[in-house]
Amino acid sequence: MTVLLDREAPRTLHALLRDLSDGHQGAAVEAWLFEDEATRRDAETALATAGVSARLRSAYKPLLHAFLEEIETEGLAAATIRYPVHPAAAPDRFLLEAYPLAALLDGVDLRFEPGDETLRYRVALTWRDGRTATTEVFAPNHLGLDHLSAACLSPTGWRRVTGRPDDQPDLDERLETEVEGLFRAVVETVQAHPWGSDEPYFERLSIAVEAPAIERVLPFHEEVVSLHEALHEDLYFTLLELFQRHSGRPLGDRRLQPGQIVPEIRSPSGAPRVRVETGPFDPSDEAGDWPEQVLDTAEAPLSIAQLHRELAVLGGQPILARSRQGRAVPGLIRPGSRPAVVVTGGQHANETTGPVGALRAAQQLLLDPETHLALIPLENPDGYALHQRLCRDNPRHMHHAARYTALGDDLEYRTGDGLYERAARSEAIARTGAQLHVNLHGYPAHEWTRPFTGYLPRGFEMWTIPKGFFLILRHHPDWAEPGMALIEAITRRLGRIEPLLELNRMQLAAYGAHAGAGPFTVVNGIPCLIGPDERHVPPLTLVTEFPDETIYGDRFALGHQVQMETVLAAVEHHAGVVA
C-alpha cells in the first residue's frame, strides 16, 4: 500500500457549539449544515441551555427539508414555489433539487415557477381552512471553480449570527463544513500526485472517508436522502474526470482505464477523517453471507457462485473469457435452427436485476431445442464482486464505483488487445452471427446527485431521478422499421404487467413534475428511446433500463420478472420476423 493522504478534520458542528456556547448569551444563530435532523435538534437544545437561540437547517436539499421539518403540511391545499434560476447552473437545477417534493405532497395543488438568480425559494402556501402564508427558503451555495476549472455552483454550509458580544458585527457567511473539506482534500491530493502516462495508473485507488451525514428514508418508492451515498458518487465521478483529463481523453470517455477507484464512506467513530491509498486488488471482495435463492423468487442479487451454478445447469457450449482480476465470465452458446439472439447482463455490475432476468429467460427458452441463444448473464464479475463488498456496509446505496470493470473502463467500449471480459461478448456475436443483442441494464432507483460539483451528475443528467422501466433501441439505419416492430411487440407484452405500469405511472409523474417531459416516446406505457447507431455489430441492440440500483424484496422480484419478459418477447418476435 502507498498512502497518499491520511488526515483528520474538526467536526463543523462541534466547532459551532464551542464558539457560541461561551459568552454568546442572547445571541441568535441560523446555520446550514450537512448533519441529520436529530443531531441538529440536539445541538439547538445545547445552545439554548447556553442562552443562544438557534435554528440549524440542512444545507443539502434545503427546500425538501423545510417541508419535512418546518412547513406545516397537514391540511395543506396548495403551494406555489418560485425556484432559483442561476446563470452558473442548469436552468432546472433547483427544480430538480426539490425532488421528490411533488410525490410527497400528493393531493396538494403544487406549482413550480422559475424565479430569479437569488438563492432562495419563495413559497406561497394555502391551507384547506383558508389560512395563507408566504415564506422564503435559503439555498446556501458556493460559486467557485471545480476540479476542471469550470464555474461550479454547489451546496455549502452557512452561518448567520446576530447579537454577538462586545458589539461585534453580525455574521452572514459561508461555512465550509468538514464534509466539503474532506472532499476537497481528496481531489487536491489526486490532482497533485505524479501518476505517469501509462494506464492503468494503479490496481486499486482506495478512498476511506468517515464523516457525519444525513441518512433519511422518504415515503416514496426507494427514495432516500443519503449524503454518504452522494459523497461516494461525487468522489468516484470527480476522480474519473480528473483521470480523463490527465490521460488527455475527452471528458466522459468510457475507454479510460485508470484502475479501480473505490470510495468507501462511513459514519465517524471519532473525528471525521479521510485516507487515500493505492494498493493491489482485494480477492475477498465477494466474500460474505450470500444465501442461495430460488431464482424465480429472488429478492436480492445472487452470489457469483450461484450465478455460475445456475448457468451450468443450462448446458450448452461454454464461452471462455476471464476478467482483469482473473474471474471466469459465465457464458454459453446453445446452437439452434432459429435466428440467433445474444443476451447479456451485468455490463454495469451495480445493475442487478439483469443477471437474474437473463437466467430465468434462458431456462424457458432452452426448453425449445430450436432456440439459438448466446447467454452471458454477468459480463463484469470484478465489478459485481466489488458491489457485493460495498453492499456489506451500505446495501441501499447505488455504488457506481462497481459500475465499470477493474480497469476502470466500460467494457462495451473496449477494443484491441487485452479484451479480458469484453472477449465474451465478442465471441458470442462472432460465433452466432446474431442480428439482435438484448443487453439488460438498470439505473438508480432513487435520486443520484453530486453535491460538491454542481449537484447534478455531469454527463448523466438524464439519470438523476427515476422514470420507471424503459427501453433503448439502437439500430442500423436500414433497420428502423424492424426495430419499431420489435418495440411494439415487447411493450405490448410488458403492458400486461400491472405492477410495472403502476410503477411507471407514479415515477413518470414525479419525473415530469421536476424534470418536465423526457426525451422519450411512451409506447404501451413504456418510455422508449429509439435512434440509429452503427457502433454495434448486430443491426439491432435493445437495452433495458429498470430502476434497480438499491432495490430488494418485491421490487427486485418485479425487476427481474420484467427483464425476463423483455427477453422472452424479444426472442419470440425475432424468431417470427427474421427468416
N, C-alpha and C positions, 0 to 999 in steps of 0.2 A: 504494500500500500504506500502511496505517496500522498501525504496530507498537504492540501493547498490552502486550507483555511480552517481554523478552529477558534471560535470566538463566542463569548457571552455578550448579552446586551441587557441593559436595565429595562425592567418592565415599565412601560409608559404609565400605566395606571398607578403603580406604586409610587413613581416619582411625583405624579399629580397629587396623590394623597399626602405625601411627605411635605410638598411645597405649600399646600393650602391648609393643612391641619394646624400649623403653628403660627399664631399671630394674625390670622385672617378672619377672626370673628366678625360677623356682619357682612362679609363679602358674599358675592353671588357668582356662581360659575356655571357655564354651559360647556360641555366638551363632547366631541365626537371621536369615538374610539373603535377599534376592531376587537371588541370584547362582547361576550354574550350578555343577555339581559340580566340574568341573576347576579352575575359579577358586578355589573354596573349599578344595580339596585343596592347591593351590599355596600358599595363604595359611597353611594349617596347617603346611606344611613350613617356611615362612619364620619363623613364630612358634616352632616347635621349635628352630630354629637360635638364636633369642634366649633359649632356655631356658623357653619358655612352652608348656604343654600345652594344645592347642586342639582343639575339635571344632566345626566350622562346618556348620550344617544349613540346609535350605531352609525359609524362612518361608511359602512357597506350597505348599499341599498336603503338609503335613509327614508325614502317615501314609503316603501313597503313596511319598514319597521315603525314608522309613525302610525300607520293604520293598525299594525299589530299591537302596539304598546300604548298609544296615546289618544288617537282619534276614536271617538265613540261610534261604533259600527252597529250596535243594537238599535233597530228601528230606522236605520239609515235608508232613505228613499232614493236620493240622487247625489251624485258628486261630479263636479266638473273640475278637471285638473289641467292646468296650463304647465307644460313641462319645458325645461330649458332647451334652447337650441343654440349651441355654442359653435363658433366658427372653427375651433380646433378639434371638433368631434363630429362623428356621423350625425346627420340631422335627426335620426330616430334613437340616438344613443340613450337619452334619458327616458324615452318612452319604453325602450327595451329594458332599461334598468328597473322600471316599475313592475315588471313581470314577477309573479303571476297574479297581480292585484285584481285583474278583471275576473279571473276564475274564483278568487277568494271572496269577492263581493258579488257573487251570483245573485241576481234578483234586484240589484241596485242599478238605477239608470246612471251608468258610468260613462263619462265622455272625456276623452283626451284631446287637448288642443295644443298646437305648438305655441310657445311663448318667445321670450327674448333670450339673450345670452346670459342674463343674470342667473347665478347658480342657486335658484330657488324654484321649488314647485309652488304654484299658487293654487289653493284648493278652496272651492266653494261647496258647501255641504247643505243638504236639506233632509230633515227627518220626517217621518210619517206623521208626527204630531204637530207639524207646522213650523218647528224651530229651524232657523238657518244660522250659518256661521261661515266665516272665512278664516283661513289660516295660511301660513307660509311654512314650507319645509326646506330648510337649508340643505344643500348637497355639497359638502366640502370637497373640493377638488384642487389638485396642484397642476399647474401648466408648466411643463418643462420639456427637455429633450430626452428621448428614450435612448436605449442602447444602440439604435440605428441612426441617431442624431435627427430623428423626426419629432415634430411637435406632438406632445402627448398630454392629454388631459385625463388625470387618474384620481380616483378616490383617495383621500388622505385624512389624517387626524386633524383636529382643530380645537382651539380653546378660546373662550370668551370669559374674561374675569372683570367684574366691576366691584367697586367698594374696597379696593386694596388698601393696606395700611400705609400710613405716612404720606398720604396724598400721591401715591404712585399712580401713574396713568393706567387707564383701563387697558386690557389686552384683548385683541381680536386678531388671532394669528394662526398660521399653520402650525401643527404639532406633528412632526414626523414620528410615527409610532415605531415600536420595536419591530413589528412585522415588516413595515416598509424598509427599515434599516437593514434587517437581515436579508431581505430580498436584494436590496441594492449591493450589499457586501458580496453576495454570491455572484451577481452579474459582473461587478468590478473585478473580482478575483479571476473569473474565467476570461474576461477580456484581456487581463494583463498577462496571463500565462503564455509562455512560448510553446505553442502546440506543434510547430513544424508544418510541413507541407504534405505529408503522406497520410491518406485516410486508410484505415480508421486511426484516430488520434489516441485512442485508449480502448481497452476492452470494456471497462465499466467506469463511468463517472458517477459517484455516489454523492448525493446532497442530503444530509440528515438535518432537519430543522425541528426544533422544539419551540413552540410558540403558542400563546393563548389565541383563541379564535372563537368565532360564532359557529355553533352547530345547532341548527334548528330545523326540525321536520315540519313541513307545511301540509295542511289538509287538502292537497290536490295532487292526485296521482303520485308520482315518485318525487315530487318537488321537495327540496331541502335547501336551506341556506347554510353552506359549509365553506368557511374561509380556509380551512385546512385543505379541502379539495381544490379550491380556487388557487391557492398558493402552489400546490403541486402542478396544476395546469399551467400557471403563468411561468413558473421556473422552467418546466420542460420545454415549452414552445419558445420562450425567450432564448434559452441556450441553443436550441436548434437554429434559431435565426442568427445568433452570433456565429455559429459554426458555418452556416451557409455563407455569411459574409466573409469569414476567414478563408473559406475554400475558394472564393471567387465565383461561387454559383449564384444564380438569381434567387431572390427571396422566395421561399416556398418550394424550392426544388427538392422533390422527393427522392432524387438519386443520391443525395448526400449520405455518406457513410462515416459519421464521426465516431461510432461506437455506441454502446448502450448507456443512455442517460437515465438515472434512477433517482428522482426526488422522493424522499420518504418524510412525511410530515406528521408530527405527533404533538400531544399536549406536553407542556414542560413539567419535569419532575423537580426542577429548581428554577434557576434563572433561564430566560429564553437564550437559545444558543443555536449555532449552526456549525456544521463540519462538512467540508468538501474534500473528497479524496478520489484518487484514481487507483484502480486495482483490477484483479482478474475477475472473471465470471464466478458466480456462486452456484455450484451444481446443486445446491439444496433448495433452489427457488421453489420447485413444485412440491417439496416435502410438506406434509401436513395431513390432517384427518379429512380425507375426501371420500365419503362413503359411496359405495356402489348404489346407483339409482336405476329404477326401471325406466327405460328410455322414453316410453310413451308418456310418462307422467313426471318426468324430471322437473324439479323445481329450482335447480341451481346448475351452474356449469358442471360438466363432467370432468373427472380427473383425466389426465393424459393417458394413464394406464387403461382406464375404461374405454376411452376412445379407440385405442389400439385393439382391445378385445372385441369391441362391437364390430370393428371393421373386419377382423379376422374371420368372424362367423359368416360374413357375406361371401367369402371365397373370391374368385376372380384372379386375374393376373396382377401381381404386385407392381407398384410403381416405386422405384428405388431412388430416394434422394435423402440427403442429410442436411441439417441446418448448420449454421455457423458454429453453434455450440456443440454440434455432434449428435443432436437428437434426430431420430428417424421421422421422416414426414409420412404420415399414414396415407396410403392411396392405393387404388386398384383400378383395373380396367376389366370390364366384362363384355367381350365382343358379342354382337347380335346382328340380326338382319335389318333392324330398323335404323333410321338415321341417328347418328351418334350425338350425344349431348355430354358436355363436360360440366360437372357440378363441383364447386369449391366452396369452402367455408373457412373462417378464421384467418383470412388475409390480414385483417386488423384484429389482433388477438384479444382485445378487450371487448369485442363484439361477440357475445357468447351464445346467442340462440342459433346461429347458423350451423355450427358443427352438429348440434342435436337434430335440427331440422333436416340436414343433409343425410344423416344416417337413417332417420325414420323414413324419409322418402325412398332411399335405396332399398330398405327392407321390403317395401311394397313393389318397387319397380323390378327388382331382380327375381321376383316370383314368376315373371314372364320371361321365358328363355330367349325371346326375340329382342329384348331390350339391349341396346348398345350404349353402355354407360362408362364414363370415366369419373371416379369419385375421389376427391381429396378433401375430407371433412375438416382438416386442420392444417392449413398451409404454413402457419407461423408458430411452430411449437415452442421456440425460445421466448417469444413474446407472451405466449399462453402460460408458460411456466412462471415468468415474471409477474403476470397478472395474478396467479394464484398466491404468490408470495405477498404481493401488495394487499390482496383481499384479506389476508390474515389479520391485519391491523384495521383496515378500513373497507369492509365488504361492500359498502354502498357508494363508494367513490368511483368515478368513471375511469381513472387510471390510464390516461393517454400515454404514459411512459411505456406501457405494454402494447401500444398500437403498432409500432414498427418492429423490425427484426433486431437481432442482437448487433447487427452492423449499424443500426440506426436509420435504415432506409425503408422505403415502401417496396416490398418485393415485386409488385406489379411493374415497377419502373426499372428493374434491374436487367442489364444486358451484358453481353460479352462473357469473359471468363469469370470463374468463381460464382456461378449461379446459386449454389447452395439450395435453399428452399425453392427458389424460382424454377429450378430444373424439373420439379414435379409437374408443375402446370405446363411447361413447355413440352415435356414428354407426353402428357395426356392429350394435348391438342395435336401434336405431330402424329401420334400412333392412331388416333381415332379419325382424324380429318374432320372433326366436329364443326358444324356451322353455327352451333348455338352453345354459348357458355353462360351458365347460370351461376352468378357469383353472389353468395349470401353474405350480407353485411348487416350492421346495426349502427346506431349512433346514440348520443346521450339521451337518457330517459328523463333528465331534468336539466335545468339551465346550466350552460357552460360559459364561464367568464374568465377573463384575465385582468384582475382588478388593478394591478400596478403597471400595466402597459396599455391603458386606454379603455379597459373594461371589456370590450368586445373581442372575441378571439380572431386576431388578424388572419385573413385568408380563409376563415371558416365562419364568417358572419352568418351565413345562411343556417348554420347548425347550432346557433346559440340557444334556441329554445325548441322543444319538440313539437312536431306537427303530425304525429301519428305515423302509421306504416305507409311507406310509399315506394315506388319503383322508379328506376332509372333505366332507360333503354338507349344503348349506343349501337348505332347501325351503320354499315357501309352505305354510301349514297344511294345505290340502286336497290337497297333492301328496306326502304321506308315502308312500303305497303305491307310486306310480310311482317315487319316489326309491329305495325299498328294492329294487325290481326292477332298477333301474339299477345299484345297488351289487352286487347278486348277479351280474349279467351281467359286470360289469367284473372283479370279484375272481375269478370262475371262470376267465376268460381269463388273468388275471395269475398265477393259481395254477399255470399250466403252465410258468412261467419258473423253473426250479430254482435258478439263482444268486440270484434275487430272494428265494425262500423261505428259502434258506440265510442270506442277509444278514439277513432279518427275524428268523429264529430266534436268531441269535447276538446281534444288537443288542437284541432284546426280553429275552433272558435277562440281559444285563448291565444293562439298564434296570431290570428287575424287582428285581435284587439291590440296587440303590442307590436306587431311587425307588418301589418297590412296584408294585402294579397300576395301570396307567394308566387315564385316564377314557375309554377307547375300547373298542369291541367288535371282536373279531377275526373277520373273515369270510373264509373260504377262505385263511387265512394272512396276511391283510392287515388291519392295525388300521384302524378306521373311526370317525370322529366324525360323528354324524348328529343333526340337530336343525332345528327351524323357524327361519326367518329371513326377514323381509319387507323387508329393506333393499334387495334387488336386484330389478330389473325382471323378468328371467326367473324363472319359478317354480322352476327347478332350477339350482343353481350347484354344480358339482363342482370342488373344489380338490384338486390333487395335492400331496404333500409327499415329495420324495425327498431323502435326506441328501446334498446335492450341493455345499454350500459348501466349497471347498478340494479337490475331487477331480479326478483326472486319470486317463489311461490306461484300463484295462479297467473300472474302477469308473465312470468318466464315461460310457463307452460303454454300460454296463448302465443307467445313469441315463436316458439319452435313449431307449434302447430301451423302457424301462418307461413313460416319458412318452408315446412314440408308441403303444404298445399300448393304453394307457389311452384315448387319444383315439379310436383306431380302434374299440375296443369300445363306447365311449360313443355315437359317431355311428351305428354299425351298430345298436345296441339301440334308440336313439331313433328311427331310421328305421322300425324294425319295430313300434314300440309306438304312436307318435303318428301319427295319420292326418291 
